Amino acid sequence: MKMNYVHHVGLVCTDLDRSIYFYHDILGFQFQNEPTGWFEGPELEKGVGVPGAKLRQVSLWVDKTTTFELIEYADRADTDGKPVPNNRLGAAHVCFHVDDIHATKAELESKGVKFYTDVNVVDSGPLAGWRWCYFSDPDGLALELIQWDYYDKEQHEAASREYLKNRPALSTLKPLFPK
């Protein structure tokens, strides 16, 4: 089996129009499709696994192969309107590779984007070569910028082989697919 590439990343937002201002106008993503109207029905409910689902969406190009799908549900399951904390099961973030992280961060800050920290630099260990920083979208969903300065392919391949050779036996872990 071969996975070709990531086609799209989907994020649930509280207000599709507000999120379009952020992802289109500030981050510069172009429309793949125009925003849909609200749609619902039994097939949608089954397809997304949400009883009574009613949603609208838009897809925006990130690059030539990857799109960003924003989805607004009419009735979200969250009760407090806050995003899932980064350390909670189910939390996710999206990372964008950039050529110049300092310039990109400064440009986004000039447009009002708030970052968690300055650019973090990693020059040892498995993530050596990373320059990274987190920020949030209007709903508080975690996003990341990364500039990858260098990568030692042979070292990482050797370390990965060593991990596979010494990892815990599957029988000692929680089942992949509980019965």
TIVO-2410 file (N, C-alpha, C; in nm, 3 decimals):
# residues 179
REC num residu      c1      c2      c3 atome chaine
REC   1      M   0.085  -0.118   0.000     N      A
REC   1      M   0.000   0.000   0.000    CA      A
REC   1      M   0.089   0.124   0.000     C      A
REC   2      K   0.047   0.225  -0.075     N      A
REC   2      K   0.123   0.349  -0.082    CA      A
REC   2      K   0.028   0.467  -0.065     C      A
REC   3      M   0.058   0.553   0.031     N      A
REC   3      M  -0.014   0.679   0.047    CA      A
REC   3      M   0.063   0.782  -0.034     C      A
REC   4      N  -0.002   0.851  -0.125     N      A
REC   4      N   0.068   0.942  -0.215    CA      A
REC   4      N   0.109   1.073  -0.150     C      A
REC   5      Y   0.016   1.140  -0.083     N      A
REC   5      Y   0.045   1.267  -0.016    CA      A
REC   5      Y  -0.076   1.304   0.068     C      A
REC   6      V  -0.061   1.404   0.152     N      A
REC   6      V  -0.174   1.453   0.230    CA      A
REC   6      V  -0.259   1.540   0.138     C      A
REC   7      H  -0.382   1.497   0.112     N      A
REC   7      H  -0.471   1.572   0.024    CA      A
REC   7      H  -0.525   1.696   0.093     C      A
REC   8      H  -0.578   1.677   0.215     N      A
REC   8      H  -0.625   1.794   0.289    CA      A
REC   8      H  -0.622   1.769   0.438     C      A
REC   9      V  -0.622   1.878   0.510     N      A
REC   9      V  -0.636   1.878   0.654    CA      A
REC   9      V  -0.767   1.948   0.683     C      A
REC  10      G  -0.851   1.891   0.768     N      A
REC  10      G  -0.979   1.952   0.800    CA      A
REC  10      G  -0.982   2.000   0.944     C      A
REC  11      L  -1.032   2.121   0.963     N      A
REC  11      L  -1.047   2.178   1.097    CA      A
REC  11      L  -1.190   2.225   1.115     C      A
REC  12      V  -1.245   2.199   1.232     N      A
REC  12      V  -1.377   2.250   1.267    CA      A
REC  12      V  -1.359   2.390   1.325     C      A
REC  13      C  -1.440   2.483   1.277     N      A
REC  13      C  -1.433   2.621   1.323    CA      A
REC  13      C  -1.570   2.666   1.375     C      A
REC  14      T  -1.572   2.775   1.450     N      A
REC  14      T  -1.698   2.823   1.505    CA      A
REC  14      T  -1.773   2.913   1.407     C      A
REC  15      D  -1.700   2.980   1.318     N      A
REC  15      D  -1.762   3.073   1.224    CA      A
REC  15      D  -1.684   3.067   1.093     C      A
REC  16      L  -1.741   3.002   0.993     N      A
REC  16      L  -1.671   2.980   0.867    CA      A
REC  16      L  -1.625   3.111   0.803     C      A
REC  17      D  -1.711   3.211   0.802     N      A
REC  17      D  -1.674   3.338   0.738    CA      A
REC  17      D  -1.555   3.404   0.809     C      A
REC  18      R  -1.554   3.403   0.942     N      A
REC  18      R  -1.442   3.460   1.018    CA      A
REC  18      R  -1.314   3.384   0.988     C      A
REC  19      S  -1.323   3.250   0.984     N      A
REC  19      S  -1.204   3.169   0.955    CA      A
REC  19      S  -1.152   3.194   0.813     C      A
REC  20      I  -1.242   3.220   0.719     N      A
REC  20      I  -1.198   3.252   0.582    CA      A
REC  20      I  -1.116   3.380   0.583     C      A
REC  21      Y  -1.156   3.480   0.661     N      A
REC  21      Y  -1.074   3.601   0.671    CA      A
REC  21      Y  -0.933   3.568   0.717     C      A
REC  22      F  -0.921   3.478   0.814     N      A
REC  22      F  -0.789   3.443   0.866    CA      A
REC  22      F  -0.708   3.363   0.764     C      A
REC  23      Y  -0.763   3.250   0.718     N      A
REC  23      Y  -0.686   3.160   0.632    CA      A
REC  23      Y  -0.667   3.214   0.490     C      A
REC  24      H  -0.762   3.286   0.438     N      A
REC  24      H  -0.751   3.342   0.304    CA      A
REC  24      H  -0.679   3.478   0.306     C      A
REC  25      D  -0.731   3.569   0.384     N      A
REC  25      D  -0.680   3.706   0.380    CA      A
REC  25      D  -0.547   3.723   0.453     C      A
REC  26      I  -0.527   3.655   0.565     N      A
REC  26      I  -0.402   3.671   0.640    CA      A
REC  26      I  -0.297   3.570   0.598     C      A
REC  27      L  -0.334   3.439   0.593     N      A
REC  27      L  -0.235   3.338   0.555    CA      A
REC  27      L  -0.217   3.326   0.404     C      A
REC  28      G  -0.312   3.376   0.326     N      A
REC  28      G  -0.296   3.380   0.181    CA      A
REC  28      G  -0.340   3.255   0.106     C      A
REC  29      F  -0.415   3.165   0.168     N      A
REC  29      F  -0.460   3.045   0.098    CA      A
REC  29      F  -0.571   3.083   0.000     C      A
REC  30      Q  -0.563   3.026  -0.121     N      A
REC  30      Q  -0.660   3.056  -0.226    CA      A
REC  30      Q  -0.772   2.951  -0.226     C      A
REC  31      F  -0.888   2.990  -0.275     N      A
REC  31      F  -1.003   2.901  -0.276    CA      A
REC  31      F  -0.985   2.784  -0.373     C      A
REC  32      Q  -1.011   2.662  -0.325     N      A
REC  32      Q  -1.028   2.547  -0.413    CA      A
REC  32      Q  -1.174   2.540  -0.453     C      A
REC  33      N  -1.261   2.561  -0.357     N      A
REC  33      N  -1.404   2.572  -0.385    CA      A
REC  33      N  -1.460   2.686  -0.302     C      A
REC  34      E  -1.567   2.744  -0.350     N      A
REC  34      E  -1.634   2.850  -0.275    CA      A
REC  34      E  -1.703   2.789  -0.155     C      A
REC  35      P  -1.732   2.869  -0.053     N      A
REC  35      P  -1.802   2.815   0.064    CA      A
REC  35      P  -1.936   2.755   0.025     C      A
REC  36      T  -1.968   2.642   0.083     N      A
REC  36      T  -2.096   2.576   0.056    CA      A
REC  36      T  -2.205   2.639   0.141     C      A
REC  37      G  -2.328   2.611   0.105     N      A
REC  37      G  -2.438   2.641   0.194    CA      A
REC  37      G  -2.447   2.531   0.298     C      A
REC  38      W  -2.543   2.541   0.388     N      A
REC  38      W  -2.564   2.437   0.488    CA      A
REC  38      W  -2.616   2.311   0.420     C      A
REC  39      F  -2.563   2.197   0.458     N      A
REC  39      F  -2.621   2.071   0.408    CA      A
REC  39      F  -2.627   1.971   0.521     C      A
REC  40      E  -2.720   1.876   0.505     N      A
REC  40      E  -2.747   1.777   0.609    CA      A
REC  40      E  -2.815   1.657   0.545     C      A
REC  41      G  -2.839   1.555   0.624     N      A
REC  41      G  -2.910   1.437   0.576    CA      A
REC  41      G  -2.849   1.310   0.629     C      A
REC  42      P  -2.920   1.197   0.608     N      A
REC  42      P  -2.874   1.068   0.661    CA      A
REC  42      P  -2.737   1.025   0.610     C      A
REC  43      E  -2.707   1.053   0.483     N      A
REC  43      E  -2.576   1.014   0.428    CA      A
REC  43      E  -2.464   1.093   0.494     C      A
REC  44      L  -2.487   1.223   0.515     N      A
REC  44      L  -2.387   1.305   0.582    CA      A
REC  44      L  -2.367   1.257   0.725     C      A
REC  45      E  -2.475   1.231   0.796     N      A
REC  45      E  -2.467   1.181   0.934    CA      A
REC  45      E  -2.380   1.056   0.941     C      A
REC  46      K  -2.405   0.960   0.851     N      A
REC  46      K  -2.326   0.836   0.849    CA      A
REC  46      K  -2.182   0.865   0.809     C      A
REC  47      G  -2.164   0.948   0.708     N      A
REC  47      G  -2.031   0.975   0.655    CA      A
REC  47      G  -1.937   1.040   0.756     C      A
REC  48      V  -1.990   1.132   0.837     N      A
REC  48      V  -1.905   1.200   0.936    CA      A
REC  48      V  -1.919   1.140   1.075     C      A
REC  49      G  -2.012   1.045   1.092     N      A
REC  49      G  -2.030   0.980   1.221    CA      A
REC  49      G  -2.088   1.072   1.327     C      A
REC  50      V  -2.172   1.168   1.285     N      A
REC  50      V  -2.232   1.264   1.378    CA      A
REC  50      V  -2.383   1.264   1.357     C      A
REC  51      P  -2.460   1.210   1.453     N      A
REC  51      P  -2.605   1.213   1.439    CA      A
REC  51      P  -2.657   1.357   1.428     C      A
REC  52      G  -2.746   1.380   1.333     N      A
REC  52      G  -2.804   1.513   1.314    CA      A
REC  52      G  -2.709   1.616   1.256     C      A
REC  53      A  -2.601   1.571   1.192     N      A
REC  53      A  -2.501   1.663   1.139    CA      A
REC  53      A  -2.560   1.761   1.038     C      A
REC  54      K  -2.525   1.886   1.054     N      A
REC  54      K  -2.558   1.992   0.960    CA      A
REC  54      K  -2.434   2.080   0.955     C      A
REC  55      L  -2.379   2.098   0.834     N      A
REC  55      L  -2.253   2.171   0.824    CA      A
REC  55      L  -2.242   2.248   0.694     C      A
REC  56      R  -2.144   2.337   0.692     N      A
REC  56      R  -2.101   2.403   0.569    CA      A
REC  56      R  -1.949   2.403   0.571     C      A
REC  57      Q  -1.889   2.414   0.453     N      A
REC  57      Q  -1.744   2.402   0.444    CA      A
REC  57      Q  -1.688   2.483   0.329     C      A
REC  58      V  -1.555   2.500   0.333     N      A
REC  58      V  -1.479   2.558   0.223    CA      A
REC  58      V  -1.344   2.486   0.220     C      A
REC  59      S  -1.285   2.474   0.101     N      A
REC  59      S  -1.151   2.419   0.087    CA      A
REC  59      S  -1.062   2.525   0.026     C      A
REC  60      L  -0.943   2.539   0.083     N      A
REC  60      L  -0.846   2.640   0.039    CA      A
REC  60      L  -0.714   2.571   0.006     C      A
REC  61      W  -0.649   2.614  -0.102     N      A
REC  61      W  -0.521   2.557  -0.142    CA      A
REC  61      W  -0.410   2.604  -0.048     C      A
REC  62      V  -0.327   2.510   0.000     N      A
REC  62      V  -0.206   2.543   0.074    CA      A
REC  62      V  -0.089   2.544  -0.025     C      A
REC  63      D  -0.085   2.444  -0.112     N      A
REC  63      D   0.015   2.434  -0.218    CA      A
REC  63      D  -0.049   2.358  -0.334     C      A
REC  64      K   0.030   2.305  -0.425     N      A
REC  64      K  -0.026   2.241  -0.545    CA      A
REC  64      K  -0.100   2.110  -0.517     C      A
REC  65      T  -0.073   2.047  -0.404     N      A
REC  65      T  -0.138   1.917  -0.377    CA      A
REC  65      T  -0.222   1.915  -0.250     C      A
REC  66      T  -0.202   2.009  -0.161     N      A
REC  66      T  -0.267   2.003  -0.030    CA      A
REC  66      T  -0.367   2.117  -0.011     C      A
REC  67      T  -0.484   2.081   0.043     N      A
REC  67      T  -0.584   2.182   0.072    CA      A
REC  67      T  -0.616   2.181   0.222     C      A
REC  68      F  -0.676   2.289   0.264     N      A
REC  68      F  -0.718   2.310   0.401    CA      A
REC  68      F  -0.869   2.317   0.397     C      A
REC  69      E  -0.937   2.227   0.467     N      A
REC  69      E  -1.083   2.227   0.470    CA      A
REC  69      E  -1.129   2.284   0.604     C      A
REC  70      L  -1.212   2.386   0.599     N      A
REC  70      L  -1.270   2.445   0.718    CA      A
REC  70      L  -1.416   2.404   0.722     C      A
REC  71      I  -1.460   2.353   0.837     N      A
REC  71      I  -1.596   2.302   0.852    CA      A
REC  71      I  -1.662   2.371   0.971     C      A
REC  72      E  -1.780   2.426   0.947     N      A
REC  72      E  -1.861   2.483   1.056    CA      A
REC  72      E  -1.983   2.395   1.074     C      A
REC  73      Y  -1.997   2.333   1.190     N      A
REC  73      Y  -2.115   2.253   1.224    CA      A
REC  73      Y  -2.219   2.346   1.287     C      A
REC  74      A  -2.345   2.323   1.254     N      A
REC  74      A  -2.453   2.403   1.314    CA      A
REC  74      A  -2.463   2.377   1.464     C      A
REC  75      D  -2.433   2.255   1.506     N      A
REC  75      D  -2.442   2.219   1.647    CA      A
REC  75      D  -2.317   2.139   1.683     C      A
REC  76      R  -2.219   2.206   1.741     N      A
REC  76      R  -2.095   2.138   1.779    CA      A
REC  76      R  -2.111   2.069   1.913     C      A
REC  77      A  -2.035   1.964   1.934     N      A
REC  77      A  -2.042   1.887   2.058    CA      A
REC  77      A  -1.978   1.960   2.175     C      A
REC  78      D  -1.886   2.053   2.149     N      A
REC  78      D  -1.821   2.120   2.261    CA      A
REC  78      D  -1.922   2.207   2.337     C      A
REC  79      T  -1.900   2.215   2.465     N      A
REC  79      T  -1.996   2.289   2.545    CA      A
REC  79      T  -1.942   2.424   2.591     C      A
REC  80      D  -1.810   2.441   2.594     N      A
REC  80      D  -1.756   2.567   2.643    CA      A
REC  80      D  -1.700   2.657   2.534     C      A
REC  81      G  -1.699   2.608   2.408     N      A
REC  81      G  -1.651   2.691   2.298    CA      A
REC  81      G  -1.501   2.706   2.292     C      A
REC  82      K  -1.427   2.634   2.376     N      A
REC  82      K  -1.281   2.645   2.378    CA      A
REC  82      K  -1.220   2.530   2.299     C      A
REC  83      P  -1.105   2.553   2.235     N      A
REC  83      P  -1.039   2.444   2.163    CA      A
REC  83      P  -0.986   2.339   2.259     C      A
REC  84      V  -0.962   2.220   2.207     N      A
REC  84      V  -0.904   2.111   2.285    CA      A
REC  84      V  -0.759   2.150   2.318     C      A
REC  85      P  -0.719   2.141   2.446     N      A
REC  85      P  -0.580   2.172   2.481    CA      A
REC  85      P  -0.483   2.084   2.402     C      A
REC  86      N  -0.365   2.136   2.374     N      A
REC  86      N  -0.267   2.065   2.291    CA      A
REC  86      N  -0.226   1.930   2.347     C      A
REC  87      N  -0.237   1.910   2.477     N      A
REC  87      N  -0.194   1.782   2.535    CA      A
REC  87      N  -0.307   1.684   2.556     C      A
REC  88      R  -0.423   1.711   2.501     N      A
REC  88      R  -0.540   1.623   2.520    CA      A
REC  88      R  -0.556   1.529   2.401     C      A
REC  89      L  -0.598   1.407   2.428     N      A
REC  89      L  -0.623   1.311   2.321    CA      A
REC  89      L  -0.722   1.370   2.222     C      A
REC  90      G  -0.690   1.365   2.097     N      A
REC  90      G  -0.775   1.422   1.993    CA      A
REC  90      G  -0.728   1.558   1.947     C      A
REC  91      A  -0.642   1.621   2.025     N      A
REC  91      A  -0.589   1.750   1.984    CA      A
REC  91      A  -0.498   1.730   1.863     C      A
REC  92      A  -0.487   1.830   1.782     N      A
REC  92      A  -0.401   1.824   1.664    CA      A
REC  92      A  -0.347   1.962   1.636     C      A
REC  93      H  -0.246   1.968   1.554     N      A
REC  93      H  -0.199   2.097   1.505    CA      A
REC  93      H  -0.153   2.076   1.361     C      A
REC  94      V  -0.147   2.185   1.289     N      A
REC  94      V  -0.101   2.181   1.150    CA      A
REC  94      V   0.025   2.264   1.143     C      A
REC  95      C   0.126   2.212   1.077     N      A
REC  95      C   0.255   2.279   1.066    CA      A
REC  95      C   0.281   2.317   0.921     C      A
REC  96      F   0.321   2.441   0.901     N      A
REC  96      F   0.352   2.492   0.767    CA      A
REC  96      F   0.501   2.514   0.754     C      A
REC  97      H   0.561   2.452   0.653     N      A
REC  97      H   0.703   2.474   0.624    CA      A
REC  97      H   0.719   2.609   0.556     C      A
REC  98      V   0.816   2.687   0.602     N      A
REC  98      V   0.844   2.818   0.542    CA      A
REC  98      V   0.994   2.828   0.515     C      A
REC  99      D   1.030   2.915   0.422     N      A
REC  99      D   1.171   2.934   0.389    CA      A
REC  99      D   1.244   3.020   0.491     C      A
REC 100      D   1.176   3.121   0.544     N      A
REC 100      D   1.237   3.213   0.641    CA      A
REC 100      D   1.138   3.233   0.756     C      A
REC 101      I   1.159   3.157   0.863     N      A
REC 101      I   1.064   3.159   0.974    CA      A
REC 101      I   1.056   3.294   1.043     C      A
REC 102      H   1.170   3.362   1.055     N      A
REC 102      H   1.169   3.492   1.123    CA      A
REC 102      H   1.091   3.595   1.042     C      A
REC 103      A   1.111   3.597   0.911     N      A
REC 103      A   1.038   3.691   0.826    CA      A
REC 103      A   0.888   3.658   0.823     C      A
REC 104      T   0.854   3.530   0.814     N      A
REC 104      T   0.713   3.490   0.811    CA      A
REC 104      T   0.646   3.524   0.943     C      A
REC 105      K   0.713   3.497   1.053     N      A
REC 105      K   0.657   3.529   1.186    CA      A
REC 105      K   0.635   3.680   1.196     C      A
REC 106      A   0.733   3.759   1.156     N      A
REC 106      A   0.720   3.905   1.164    CA      A
REC 106      A   0.604   3.956   1.077     C      A
REC 107      E   0.589   3.899   0.958     N      A
REC 107      E   0.479   3.940   0.870    CA      A
REC 107      E   0.344   3.907   0.933     C      A
REC 108      L   0.331   3.787   0.989     N      A
REC 108      L   0.205   3.749   1.052    CA      A
REC 108      L   0.178   3.834   1.176     C      A
REC 109      E   0.281   3.863   1.253     N      A
REC 109      E   0.263   3.950   1.370    CA      A
REC 109      E   0.217   4.089   1.328     C      A
REC 110      S   0.266   4.138   1.215     N      A
REC 110      S   0.224   4.271   1.167    CA      A
REC 110      S   0.077   4.273   1.129     C      A
REC 111      K   0.019   4.153   1.106     N      A
REC 111      K  -0.123   4.141   1.073    CA      A
REC 111      K  -0.207   4.105   1.195     C      A
REC 112      G  -0.144   4.106   1.314     N      A
REC 112      G  -0.216   4.082   1.438    CA      A
REC 112      G  -0.208   3.943   1.494     C      A
REC 113      V  -0.139   3.851   1.427     N      A
REC 113      V  -0.127   3.713   1.476    CA      A
REC 113      V  -0.037   3.711   1.600     C      A
REC 114      K  -0.082   3.639   1.703     N      A
REC 114      K  -0.006   3.626   1.827    CA      A
REC 114      K   0.059   3.488   1.832     C      A
REC 115      F   0.188   3.485   1.865     N      A
REC 115      F   0.265   3.361   1.876    CA      A
REC 115      F   0.283   3.324   2.022     C      A
REC 116      Y   0.295   3.194   2.049     N      A
REC 116      Y   0.315   3.147   2.186    CA      A
REC 116      Y   0.451   3.190   2.240     C      A
REC 117      T   0.554   3.183   2.153     N      A
REC 117      T   0.692   3.214   2.192    CA      A
REC 117      T   0.764   3.272   2.072     C      A
REC 118      D   0.889   3.307   2.092     N      A
REC 118      D   0.975   3.342   1.980    CA      A
REC 118      D   1.009   3.212   1.908     C      A
REC 119      V   1.091   3.219   1.805     N      A
REC 119      V   1.132   3.099   1.731    CA      A
REC 119      V   1.218   3.010   1.821     C      A
REC 120      N   1.181   2.884   1.832     N      A
REC 120      N   1.257   2.786   1.908    CA      A
REC 120      N   1.360   2.720   1.815     C      A
REC 121      V   1.481   2.700   1.865     N      A
REC 121      V   1.591   2.643   1.787    CA      A
REC 121      V   1.630   2.509   1.846     C      A
REC 122      V   1.635   2.405   1.762     N      A
REC 122      V   1.677   2.273   1.807    CA      A
REC 122      V   1.799   2.232   1.726     C      A
REC 123      D   1.911   2.209   1.796     N      A
REC 123      D   2.034   2.171   1.727    CA      A
REC 123      D   2.094   2.041   1.779     C      A
REC 124      S   2.013   1.961   1.851     N      A
REC 124      S   2.060   1.829   1.892    CA      A
REC 124      S   1.940   1.737   1.904     C      A
REC 125      G   1.967   1.607   1.899     N      A
REC 125      G   1.861   1.508   1.914    CA      A
REC 125      G   1.784   1.483   1.785     C      A
REC 126      P   1.673   1.410   1.794     N      A
REC 126      P   1.599   1.369   1.675    CA      A
REC 126      P   1.543   1.486   1.592     C      A
REC 127      L   1.523   1.603   1.653     N      A
REC 127      L   1.467   1.717   1.579    CA      A
REC 127      L   1.573   1.821   1.544     C      A
REC 128      A   1.699   1.784   1.545     N      A
REC 128      A   1.806   1.877   1.512    CA      A
REC 128      A   1.782   1.938   1.374     C      A
REC 129      G   1.798   2.068   1.367     N      A
REC 129      G   1.778   2.141   1.242    CA      A
REC 129      G   1.645   2.215   1.238     C      A
REC 130      W   1.556   2.188   1.334     N      A
REC 130      W   1.425   2.253   1.335    CA      A
REC 130      W   1.436   2.393   1.395     C      A
REC 131      R   1.364   2.486   1.332     N      A
REC 131      R   1.336   2.619   1.384    CA      A
REC 131      R   1.184   2.627   1.381     C      A
REC 132      W   1.119   2.643   1.496     N      A
REC 132      W   0.973   2.629   1.498    CA      A
REC 132      W   0.910   2.725   1.599     C      A
REC 133      C   0.782   2.754   1.576     N      A
REC 133      C   0.702   2.833   1.669    CA      A
REC 133      C   0.554   2.808   1.643     C      A
REC 134      Y   0.476   2.816   1.750     N      A
REC 134      Y   0.331   2.794   1.745    CA      A
REC 134      Y   0.256   2.927   1.750     C      A
REC 135      F   0.139   2.927   1.687     N      A
REC 135      F   0.044   3.036   1.697    CA      A
REC 135      F  -0.095   2.975   1.685     C      A
REC 136      S  -0.200   3.056   1.696     N      A
REC 136      S  -0.336   3.003   1.693    CA      A
REC 136      S  -0.419   3.072   1.587     C      A
REC 137      D  -0.520   3.001   1.540     N      A
REC 137      D  -0.618   3.063   1.451    CA      A
REC 137      D  -0.723   3.134   1.537     C      A
REC 138      P  -0.824   3.197   1.478     N      A
REC 138      P  -0.921   3.271   1.559    CA      A
REC 138      P  -0.998   3.187   1.661     C      A
REC 139      D  -1.005   3.055   1.640     N      A
REC 139      D  -1.073   2.968   1.737    CA      A
REC 139      D  -0.977   2.909   1.838     C      A
REC 140      G  -0.851   2.948   1.834     N      A
REC 140      G  -0.752   2.896   1.928    CA      A
REC 140      G  -0.692   2.764   1.886     C      A
REC 141      L  -0.716   2.720   1.761     N      A
REC 141      L  -0.660   2.595   1.713    CA      A
REC 141      L  -0.511   2.614   1.684     C      A
REC 142      A  -0.431   2.519   1.728     N      A
REC 142      A  -0.285   2.531   1.719    CA      A
REC 142      A  -0.234   2.516   1.576     C      A
REC 143      L  -0.149   2.609   1.538     N      A
REC 143      L  -0.080   2.607   1.409    CA      A
REC 143      L   0.069   2.627   1.438     C      A
REC 144      E   0.152   2.582   1.346     N      A
REC 144      E   0.296   2.589   1.367    CA      A
REC 144      E   0.365   2.630   1.238     C      A
REC 145      L   0.474   2.703   1.253     N      A
REC 145      L   0.566   2.731   1.142    CA      A
REC 145      L   0.693   2.651   1.169     C      A
REC 146      I   0.753   2.600   1.062     N      A
REC 146      I   0.882   2.533   1.076    CA      A
REC 146      I   0.972   2.573   0.960     C      A
REC 147      Q   1.096   2.596   0.994     N      A
REC 147      Q   1.203   2.612   0.895    CA      A
REC 147      Q   1.300   2.499   0.926     C      A
REC 148      W   1.325   2.416   0.829     N      A
REC 148      W   1.409   2.298   0.848    CA      A
REC 148      W   1.546   2.330   0.790     C      A
REC 149      D   1.641   2.363   0.876     N      A
REC 149      D   1.772   2.409   0.831    CA      A
REC 149      D   1.862   2.296   0.781     C      A
REC 150      Y   1.856   2.180   0.843     N      A
REC 150      Y   1.939   2.068   0.800    CA      A
REC 150      Y   1.880   1.938   0.848     C      A
REC 151      Y   1.921   1.828   0.787     N      A
REC 151      Y   1.868   1.695   0.818    CA      A
REC 151      Y   1.975   1.592   0.787     C      A
REC 152      D   2.012   1.510   0.884     N      A
REC 152      D   2.109   1.403   0.865    CA      A
REC 152      D   2.033   1.273   0.839     C      A
REC 153      K   2.007   1.245   0.712     N      A
REC 153      K   1.925   1.131   0.673    CA      A
REC 153      K   1.981   0.998   0.724     C      A
REC 154      E   2.110   0.975   0.707     N      A
REC 154      E   2.170   0.848   0.749    CA      A
REC 154      E   2.156   0.827   0.899     C      A
REC 155      Q   2.179   0.932   0.978     N      A
REC 155      Q   2.169   0.922   1.124    CA      A
REC 155      Q   2.025   0.887   1.164     C      A
REC 156      H   1.927   0.952   1.102     N      A
REC 156      H   1.787   0.926   1.137    CA      A
REC 156      H   1.741   0.788   1.092     C      A
REC 157      E   1.787   0.744   0.977     N      A
REC 157      E   1.752   0.609   0.931    CA      A
REC 157      E   1.810   0.503   1.025     C      A
REC 158      A   1.935   0.523   1.070     N      A
REC 158      A   1.998   0.428   1.163    CA      A
REC 158      A   1.924   0.428   1.296     C      A
REC 159      A   1.889   0.544   1.346     N      A
REC 159      A   1.817   0.553   1.474    CA      A
REC 159      A   1.678   0.491   1.462     C      A
REC 160      S   1.613   0.506   1.349     N      A
REC 160      S   1.481   0.446   1.328    CA      A
REC 160      S   1.490   0.294   1.323     C      A
REC 161      R   1.592   0.242   1.254     N      A
REC 161      R   1.613   0.097   1.251    CA      A
REC 161      R   1.636   0.043   1.392     C      A
REC 162      E   1.714   0.115   1.471     N      A
REC 162      E   1.743   0.074   1.609    CA      A
REC 162      E   1.615   0.073   1.692     C      A
REC 163      Y   1.531   0.173   1.675     N      A
REC 163      Y   1.402   0.176   1.746    CA      A
REC 163      Y   1.319   0.054   1.709     C      A
REC 164      L   1.305   0.027   1.579     N      A
REC 164      L   1.222  -0.085   1.534    CA      A
REC 164      L   1.274  -0.218   1.589     C      A
REC 165      K   1.404  -0.229   1.601     N      A
REC 165      K   1.466  -0.352   1.653    CA      A
REC 165      K   1.438  -0.369   1.803     C      A
REC 166      N   1.425  -0.260   1.877     N      A
REC 166      N   1.415  -0.266   2.023    CA      A
REC 166      N   1.282  -0.218   2.080     C      A
REC 167      R   1.187  -0.188   1.998     N      A
REC 167      R   1.060  -0.136   2.049    CA      A
REC 167      R   0.986  -0.242   2.128     C      A
REC 168      P   0.890  -0.200   2.213     N      A
REC 168      P   0.812  -0.299   2.290    CA      A
REC 168      P   0.733  -0.390   2.196     C      A
REC 169      A   0.716  -0.514   2.237     N      A
REC 169      A   0.637  -0.608   2.157    CA      A
REC 169      A   0.492  -0.560   2.153     C      A
REC 170      L   0.428  -0.576   2.039     N      A
REC 170      L   0.289  -0.534   2.023    CA      A
REC 170      L   0.199  -0.600   2.127     C      A
REC 171      S   0.231  -0.723   2.163     N      A
REC 171      S   0.150  -0.797   2.261    CA      A
REC 171      S   0.152  -0.732   2.399     C      A
REC 172      T   0.250  -0.645   2.426     N      A
REC 172      T   0.259  -0.579   2.557    CA      A
REC 172      T   0.185  -0.445   2.559     C      A
REC 173      L   0.131  -0.404   2.446     N      A
REC 173      L   0.065  -0.274   2.435    CA      A
REC 173      L  -0.086  -0.290   2.429     C      A
REC 174      K  -0.155  -0.182   2.451     N      A
REC 174      K  -0.300  -0.179   2.435    CA      A
REC 174      K  -0.330  -0.220   2.289     C      A
REC 175      P  -0.433  -0.302   2.265     N      A
REC 175      P  -0.461  -0.349   2.129    CA      A
REC 175      P  -0.483  -0.233   2.031     C      A
REC 176      L  -0.437  -0.251   1.908     N      A
REC 176      L  -0.457  -0.150   1.805    CA      A
REC 176      L  -0.603  -0.133   1.773     C      A
REC 177      F  -0.675  -0.243   1.768     N      A
REC 177      F  -0.818  -0.241   1.733    CA      A
REC 177      F  -0.894  -0.321   1.838     C      A
REC 178      P  -0.939  -0.254   1.946     N      A
REC 178      P  -1.012  -0.326   2.053    CA      A
REC 178      P  -1.132  -0.398   1.997     C      A
REC 179      K  -1.165  -0.513   2.057     N      A
REC 179      K  -1.276  -0.595   2.010    CA      A
REC 179      K  -1.407  -0.541   2.058     C      A
***
